[in-house]
Each structure stands twice: as structure tokens, then as C-alpha cells.
Amino acid sequence: MYELSEKSKVVIGLWQNTPSPTRDSFTWYISGGLLRILRFRRILKALG
């Protein structure tokens, strides 16, 4: 997953939010250009 994100020049990480009962205290964030993210998601769907 991380190797794939590095190839696609997309950054994946965990972003800490204020803990709330309705939501996890950690939320995934993906940063990089929109086109890179869309291409990365297509690759993930193809693998999944």
C-alpha cells in the first residue's frame, strides 16, 4: 500500500482529530494532486 502510494506520488497518513463518540479519533487523509489521487484510487480498485 505505501509502496504503491510512493509510486503514485500520493501521501497517505493518519490525521488525529478530537475524539468523539461518533467518529474514530484517527481519520485517514490522502494528499497529493487531485489527478494523482484519482489515479491512485483507480489502481486500488483494480487491485481490490
N, CA, C and O atoms as CSV, one atom per row, in Angstrom:
chain,resi,resn,atom,element,x,y,z
A,1,MET,N,N,0.835,-1.198,0.000
A,1,MET,CA,C,0.000,0.000,0.000
A,1,MET,C,C,0.877,1.260,0.000
A,1,MET,O,O,0.692,2.155,-0.825
A,2,TYR,N,N,1.826,1.315,0.928
A,2,TYR,CA,C,2.677,2.502,0.995
A,2,TYR,C,C,3.608,2.597,-0.199
A,2,TYR,O,O,3.874,3.692,-0.694
A,3,GLU,N,N,4.115,1.441,-0.674
A,3,GLU,CA,C,4.971,1.456,-1.862
A,3,GLU,C,C,4.189,1.977,-3.061
A,3,GLU,O,O,4.700,2.764,-3.857
A,4,LEU,N,N,2.949,1.528,-3.175
A,4,LEU,CA,C,2.090,1.963,-4.271
A,4,LEU,C,C,1.842,3.465,-4.188
A,4,LEU,O,O,1.865,4.161,-5.203
A,5,SER,N,N,1.605,3.959,-2.980
A,5,SER,CA,C,1.356,5.395,-2.821
A,5,SER,C,C,2.596,6.212,-3.176
A,5,SER,O,O,2.484,7.307,-3.727
A,6,GLU,N,N,3.778,5.679,-2.860
A,6,GLU,CA,C,5.004,6.399,-3.211
A,6,GLU,C,C,5.186,6.453,-4.721
A,6,GLU,O,O,5.619,7.472,-5.257
A,7,LYS,N,N,4.859,5.364,-5.409
A,7,LYS,CA,C,4.959,5.352,-6.870
A,7,LYS,C,C,4.001,6.365,-7.484
A,7,LYS,O,O,4.323,7.013,-8.480
A,8,SER,N,N,2.822,6.496,-6.881
A,8,SER,CA,C,1.806,7.413,-7.403
A,8,SER,C,C,2.011,8.833,-6.897
A,8,SER,O,O,1.244,9.730,-7.246
A,9,LYS,N,N,3.034,9.047,-6.083
A,9,LYS,CA,C,3.322,10.367,-5.504
A,9,LYS,C,C,2.139,10.888,-4.685
A,9,LYS,O,O,1.799,12.070,-4.734
A,10,VAL,N,N,1.519,9.966,-3.927
A,10,VAL,CA,C,0.387,10.317,-3.074
A,10,VAL,C,C,0.806,10.035,-1.637
A,10,VAL,O,O,1.457,9.027,-1.365
A,11,VAL,N,N,0.440,10.910,-0.728
A,11,VAL,CA,C,0.788,10.730,0.674
A,11,VAL,C,C,-0.425,10.203,1.426
A,11,VAL,O,O,-1.509,10.784,1.362
A,12,ILE,N,N,-0.232,9.091,2.142
A,12,ILE,CA,C,-1.315,8.524,2.945
A,12,ILE,C,C,-0.872,8.579,4.397
A,12,ILE,O,O,0.270,8.245,4.709
A,13,GLY,N,N,-1.750,8.991,5.275
A,13,GLY,CA,C,-1.373,9.036,6.677
A,13,GLY,C,C,-2.594,9.115,7.563
A,13,GLY,O,O,-3.730,9.136,7.089
A,14,LEU,N,N,-2.342,9.159,8.850
A,14,LEU,CA,C,-3.428,9.297,9.811
A,14,LEU,C,C,-3.419,10.714,10.355
A,14,LEU,O,O,-2.364,11.259,10.678
A,15,TRP,N,N,-4.591,11.301,10.453
A,15,TRP,CA,C,-4.732,12.659,10.943
A,15,TRP,C,C,-5.522,12.578,12.238
A,15,TRP,O,O,-6.642,12.067,12.249
A,16,GLN,N,N,-4.954,13.077,13.329
A,16,GLN,CA,C,-5.644,12.961,14.615
A,16,GLN,C,C,-6.672,14.072,14.788
A,16,GLN,O,O,-6.357,15.257,14.672
A,17,ASN,N,N,-7.892,13.670,15.066
A,17,ASN,CA,C,-8.977,14.620,15.328
A,17,ASN,C,C,-9.258,14.636,16.822
A,17,ASN,O,O,-8.684,13.853,17.578
A,18,THR,N,N,-10.137,15.526,17.240
A,18,THR,CA,C,-10.579,15.479,18.625
A,18,THR,C,C,-11.467,14.249,18.752
A,18,THR,O,O,-12.366,14.061,17.932
A,19,PRO,N,N,-11.245,13.417,19.745
A,19,PRO,CA,C,-12.049,12.196,19.879
A,19,PRO,C,C,-13.526,12.526,20.078
A,19,PRO,O,O,-13.870,13.425,20.846
A,20,SER,N,N,-14.374,11.811,19.398
A,20,SER,CA,C,-15.815,11.983,19.567
A,20,SER,C,C,-16.453,10.602,19.551
A,20,SER,O,O,-15.908,9.682,18.942
A,21,PRO,N,N,-17.589,10.442,20.204
A,21,PRO,CA,C,-18.217,9.111,20.273
A,21,PRO,C,C,-18.682,8.583,18.919
A,21,PRO,O,O,-18.793,7.372,18.726
A,22,THR,N,N,-18.955,9.493,17.980
A,22,THR,CA,C,-19.489,9.047,16.691
A,22,THR,C,C,-18.403,8.754,15.681
A,22,THR,O,O,-18.671,8.166,14.634
A,23,ARG,N,N,-17.172,9.159,15.982
A,23,ARG,CA,C,-16.119,9.036,14.986
A,23,ARG,C,C,-14.826,8.560,15.626
A,23,ARG,O,O,-14.538,8.878,16.780
A,24,ASP,N,N,-14.065,7.811,14.885
A,24,ASP,CA,C,-12.739,7.391,15.334
A,24,ASP,C,C,-11.897,8.619,15.644
A,24,ASP,O,O,-12.122,9.684,15.071
A,25,SER,N,N,-10.941,8.483,16.534
A,25,SER,CA,C,-10.077,9.626,16.838
A,25,SER,C,C,-9.040,9.838,15.741
A,25,SER,O,O,-8.389,10.881,15.683
A,26,PHE,N,N,-8.891,8.844,14.874
A,26,PHE,CA,C,-7.959,8.980,13.752
A,26,PHE,C,C,-8.730,8.895,12.447
A,26,PHE,O,O,-9.603,8.041,12.286
A,27,THR,N,N,-8.413,9.763,11.536
A,27,THR,CA,C,-9.051,9.767,10.227
A,27,THR,C,C,-7.960,9.685,9.180
A,27,THR,O,O,-6.929,10.350,9.283
A,28,TRP,N,N,-8.201,8.852,8.160
A,28,TRP,CA,C,-7.221,8.754,7.084
A,28,TRP,C,C,-7.247,10.023,6.255
A,28,TRP,O,O,-8.313,10.577,5.988
A,29,TYR,N,N,-6.096,10.474,5.855
A,29,TYR,CA,C,-6.047,11.587,4.910
A,29,TYR,C,C,-5.140,11.191,3.757
A,29,TYR,O,O,-4.142,10.496,3.945
A,30,ILE,N,N,-5.492,11.631,2.596
A,30,ILE,CA,C,-4.691,11.388,1.404
A,30,ILE,C,C,-4.387,12.747,0.800
A,30,ILE,O,O,-5.301,13.524,0.520
A,31,SER,N,N,-3.116,13.036,0.598
A,31,SER,CA,C,-2.761,14.309,-0.016
A,31,SER,C,C,-1.886,14.076,-1.225
A,31,SER,O,O,-1.212,13.053,-1.343
A,32,GLY,N,N,-1.908,15.027,-2.105
A,32,GLY,CA,C,-1.225,14.906,-3.388
A,32,GLY,C,C,-2.170,15.591,-4.359
A,32,GLY,O,O,-3.254,15.998,-3.940
A,33,GLY,N,N,-1.837,15.739,-5.592
A,33,GLY,CA,C,-2.752,16.385,-6.527
A,33,GLY,C,C,-4.019,15.566,-6.721
A,33,GLY,O,O,-4.006,14.348,-6.546
A,34,LEU,N,N,-5.099,16.221,-7.077
A,34,LEU,CA,C,-6.364,15.534,-7.305
A,34,LEU,C,C,-6.231,14.454,-8.372
A,34,LEU,O,O,-6.756,13.353,-8.206
A,35,LEU,N,N,-5.540,14.753,-9.456
A,35,LEU,CA,C,-5.367,13.757,-10.519
A,35,LEU,C,C,-4.574,12.555,-10.025
A,35,LEU,O,O,-4.880,11.415,-10.376
A,36,ARG,N,N,-3.561,12.809,-9.213
A,36,ARG,CA,C,-2.773,11.706,-8.656
A,36,ARG,C,C,-3.626,10.833,-7.762
A,36,ARG,O,O,-3.525,9.607,-7.800
A,37,ILE,N,N,-4.481,11.473,-6.944
A,37,ILE,CA,C,-5.344,10.722,-6.037
A,37,ILE,C,C,-6.333,9.874,-6.825
A,37,ILE,O,O,-6.554,8.707,-6.499
A,38,LEU,N,N,-6.931,10.461,-7.866
A,38,LEU,CA,C,-7.877,9.700,-8.680
A,38,LEU,C,C,-7.197,8.516,-9.350
A,38,LEU,O,O,-7.763,7.425,-9.406
A,39,ARG,N,N,-5.992,8.724,-9.855
A,39,ARG,CA,C,-5.254,7.633,-10.491
A,39,ARG,C,C,-4.922,6.555,-9.459
A,39,ARG,O,O,-5.012,5.363,-9.752
A,40,PHE,N,N,-4.541,6.975,-8.254
A,40,PHE,CA,C,-4.216,6.045,-7.175
A,40,PHE,C,C,-5.443,5.212,-6.801
A,40,PHE,O,O,-5.335,4.006,-6.576
A,41,ARG,N,N,-6.613,5.864,-6.736
A,41,ARG,CA,C,-7.839,5.140,-6.395
A,41,ARG,C,C,-8.185,4.121,-7.472
A,41,ARG,O,O,-8.654,3.026,-7.164
A,42,ARG,N,N,-7.955,4.478,-8.737
A,42,ARG,CA,C,-8.200,3.522,-9.829
A,42,ARG,C,C,-7.303,2.300,-9.684
A,42,ARG,O,O,-7.748,1.172,-9.899
A,43,ILE,N,N,-6.042,2.520,-9.319
A,43,ILE,CA,C,-5.108,1.405,-9.126
A,43,ILE,C,C,-5.592,0.525,-7.975
A,43,ILE,O,O,-5.571,-0.701,-8.078
A,44,LEU,N,N,-6.026,1.145,-6.884
A,44,LEU,CA,C,-6.510,0.376,-5.737
A,44,LEU,C,C,-7.730,-0.455,-6.107
A,44,LEU,O,O,-7.827,-1.618,-5.716
A,45,LYS,N,N,-8.666,0.130,-6.859
A,45,LYS,CA,C,-9.854,-0.618,-7.283
A,45,LYS,C,C,-9.470,-1.787,-8.168
A,45,LYS,O,O,-10.052,-2.867,-8.062
A,46,ALA,N,N,-8.492,-1.581,-9.042
A,46,ALA,CA,C,-8.044,-2.654,-9.930
A,46,ALA,C,C,-7.437,-3.797,-9.115
A,46,ALA,O,O,-7.611,-4.966,-9.457
A,47,LEU,N,N,-6.731,-3.460,-8.045
A,47,LEU,CA,C,-6.119,-4.486,-7.201
A,47,LEU,C,C,-7.155,-5.181,-6.330
A,47,LEU,O,O,-7.078,-6.386,-6.091
A,48,GLY,N,N,-8.133,-4.395,-5.854
A,48,GLY,CA,C,-9.125,-4.915,-4.922
A,48,GLY,C,C,-10.125,-5.780,-5.590
A,48,GLY,O,O,-11.031,-6.296,-4.935
